[in-house]
Amino acid sequence: MFKSLTPVALPDGALVRIQAESSADNLEQMIRQRLAQEGTDSAETDRILDNLRLLWSVYDGLTDEQKAILGEARLDQVHFFAHSTTP
């Protein structure tokens, strides 16, 4: 649920994109804690975080247009299984 601190002009049910800023160190710590809670060992946690760092570095190198295209594709996945393949 989106609760704005100031009034916004959005119709009910509108899709919005929220981008939260967080330091990479803080995010990694949160992921590390979550994986530990799930019983992931330290070697696997390090491997997962290494892969995430690679993904983050690639995403940061994209243009705003490329990021928008990825965002639209991600939003389209919400409705992917609702599409009918029969005529």
C-alpha positions in Angstrom: 0.0 0.0 0.0 1.3 3.4 -0.9 0.7 6.2 1.6 2.1 9.5 0.5 3.2 12.1 3.1 1.8 14.8 0.8 -1.3 14.7 -1.5 -0.8 13.1 -4.9 -3.2 13.2 -7.9 -3.5 9.5 -8.7 -6.7 7.6 -9.5 -7.5 4.6 -7.3 -5.8 1.4 -8.4 -3.1 3.3 -10.4 0.2 1.5 -10.8 3.1 3.5 -9.4 6.8 2.8 -9.2 8.5 3.6 -5.9 12.2 3.8 -5.7 13.8 3.7 -2.3 17.4 4.8 -1.8 19.5 2.7 0.5 23.3 2.4 0.9 24.7 -0.8 -0.6 26.3 -1.7 2.7 22.9 -1.4 4.5 21.2 -3.4 1.8 23.8 -6.1 1.8 23.5 -6.4 5.6 19.8 -6.8 5.4 20.1 -9.5 2.7 22.8 -11.3 4.8 20.5 -11.2 7.9 17.6 -12.6 5.9 19.7 -15.4 4.4 21.0 -16.3 7.8 17.4 -16.5 9.1 16.6 -18.9 6.3 19.6 -21.1 7.2 21.9 -20.2 4.3 25.5 -20.9 5.1 28.1 -18.2 4.8 29.7 -19.5 1.6 26.4 -19.5 -0.2 25.5 -16.1 1.2 28.8 -14.7 -0.1 28.1 -16.3 -3.6 24.6 -14.8 -3.6 25.9 -11.3 -2.7 28.6 -11.5 -5.3 26.0 -12.2 -7.9 23.8 -9.4 -6.7 26.7 -7.0 -6.8 27.3 -7.9 -10.5 23.6 -7.4 -11.3 23.6 -4.0 -9.5 26.7 -2.8 -11.3 25.2 -3.7 -14.7 21.9 -2.0 -13.8 23.7 1.2 -12.7 25.4 1.4 -16.1 22.1 1.4 -18.0 20.6 4.6 -19.5 17.4 6.0 -18.1 15.6 4.7 -21.3 17.0 1.2 -20.8 15.9 1.2 -17.1 12.4 2.4 -18.2 12.2 -0.5 -20.7 13.1 -3.0 -18.1 10.6 -1.4 -15.7 7.8 -1.7 -18.3 8.7 -5.3 -19.0 8.6 -6.1 -15.3 5.1 -4.5 -15.0 3.9 -6.5 -18.0 4.8 -9.7 -16.2 2.0 -8.9 -13.7 -0.5 -9.7 -16.5 1.6 -12.3 -18.4 -0.4 -15.3 -17.2 -3.7 -13.6 -17.8 -3.0 -13.6 -21.6 -4.8 -16.2 -23.6 -2.9 -18.2 -26.2 -6.0 -19.5 -27.9 -7.7 -17.5 -30.6 
